[in-house]
Amino acid sequence: MPKDEIKNLIRKLRFEHNEMTQQDLADRVDVTRQTIIALEAGKYVPSLALAFRIARAFDLDVEDVFHYPK
């Protein structure tokens, strides 16, 4: 794994939150569905502001959604 790769639990969290769709999450955090797809695939690292919006959509802290390796 590259040093700067940030892992996330977005896909898992969507399913734990009433099977929220990618579009539902995208609408909640004001991005496109394609952005959510890229995030879940690990092909895109969110801005800090977007990371906070996503965490808040799940009523979690950023560290509960995104993981940076030590």
N, C-alpha and C positions, 0 to 999 in steps of 0.2 A: 504494500500500500504506500502510495506517495506520502511524504511527510505532511503536506498541507491538505490532505483529503479530509473532508468533514463528512461524517456519517450522520444519517437522520432516520427517524422512526415515523416519518410522515405517513407512509402507506399503512403501517400497522395501526397508527392512531386513527386514521380515517375509518378503518373497519371497526375499531373499538368505539367509535362515536357514531353509532347507528348507520354504519356503512356509508358514511359521507362520500359523495362522489368527488372526483378531482375538480369538476366544475363548481360544485358547492364550495369547496375550500378556496378555489381561485376567486370566486365572487366575494367571499368573506374577507380575503386579504388583498383584494384589488390587484390581481395579476391575471395573466391568461392561463388557461388550462395547460398549454404547452410548457409554461414555466413550472407548474406543479409536476408534470411528467418528467421534465429535466431534473428537477430536484430529487424526485423519488429514484431516478436512475443514477443519481450521483454525478450527473454531467454538468451541474450548475451549483455554485455556492451562493447562497442568498446574501443580500446586504444585511447589515445588522438590523436595520429597521424592519425588513421583511421577516427576518428570523423571529423578531419579537412579535410581529403580527400573527405569524403562524402559530407560535407558542400560545398566544392569547386566544386564538381561535379554538384551541383545545383546553383552555383554562390551565395551562402548565407554564413552568419556567422554561426559558430557552434551553437550559442544560438538560431538561427532560426530553427534549425533541432532537437536539443536535449534539453530537459528540465529536470532540477533537482529540485525536490520539495523544497520549503523553510521550 
